[in-house]
């Protein structure tokens, strides 16, 4: 069961890895959840990757994502008022690698 405060992530990019986190802020029906974008801290590095861990803090406007068997899916806020579609997976409490800014961001 998905609850407020649960953290999810998506990994995307071409020739680089980008990570976006979302935090569930409301879950009533079990079919959709209300989320906000989640902030992350850099916990260290491995090769050309920063190791990210979500802080649980949120920012921006809330949006809805659909609940699936593996996590969440749907459109979320992205760059200057746009949106992008993503599949979000439960964060497993491990740091996640994202390409360092000097290597493609």
N, C-alpha and C positions, 0 to 999 in steps of 0.2 A: 504494500500500500504506500502510495506517495503522500508525503506530508509537507506542510510548510517548513522551510529550512533545508530541505533536501537539495543537494548540489548535483548538477549534471554538466557534461562538457561535450563539445564537438571539436573534431580535428579536421581541418580543411587546408587546401592550398595546392598550387602547382609549382613544383621545384622548390618548395619550402613548406614547412609545417606551421600552421596557425592554430591556436587553441582559443575557443570562446567558452566561457562558463555562464550558466544560468542558475538562479536560485528560485525555488518554488516559494511563492508568497501566499498562495491560496489554492486549496484543493477541495472542491465540494462534491462533484459528481463522479469522480473517478475516470471520466472520459477525457476531460481537458483539465489543465492546470493554468493558473495565472503565475507568470514568472517575471523576473527582472534580470538584467544583465548582472553578472557577478565579477567583482574585482579579484585580482590574483597578485600574489607576491612571487618574486624570483627567489627560489630557495638555494640555488647553486647553479652549476653548469656541468655539462657532459659533452665534450667535443665541441660541436658547433651549435649545441642546443642549450637554452635556458631551461631550468627545471622549475615549472610553475606549480603553485598550490593555491587553490581558491581561499579567500579570506572569510567568505560568508557575507561580506558587505555587498550591497547592491547599488546600482545607479540607473538613471534613466526612467522612462515610462514603462509601465507594466504591459504585458502582451500574453496571449494565450498560445499554448502548445497542446497538441493532441497526445494522449497517453497511448503507448503501444506496448507490445509484449517485451520489448528490449529497452525501452526508455521513453523518450519524447521525440516528437517531430513537428516541424512547422516553420513558418517564417518568423524572423526575429530582427530587431533593429540593427542596422549596419551602416557605417560611413555616411555622414551628412544627410540623414533623413531617409536613406534607402533601407531596403530589407534584403535578407538572403534566406534561403531555405536550408535547414540543417536537421540532422539526426543527432539527438543528444543521448548520451549514455551515462548511467550512474557513475559518479566519481567514487573510486575505490580507495580513497585516502592515500594514494601514492602520488608523488610528484610526476607531472606530465611534461614531456619535452616539446619545446617550441623553438623553431629556428631563431638564432640570435639576430638582432637587427642588422648587424654588419654583414650578414650572410644572406640578404635577400628581402628584408622588410623595408 
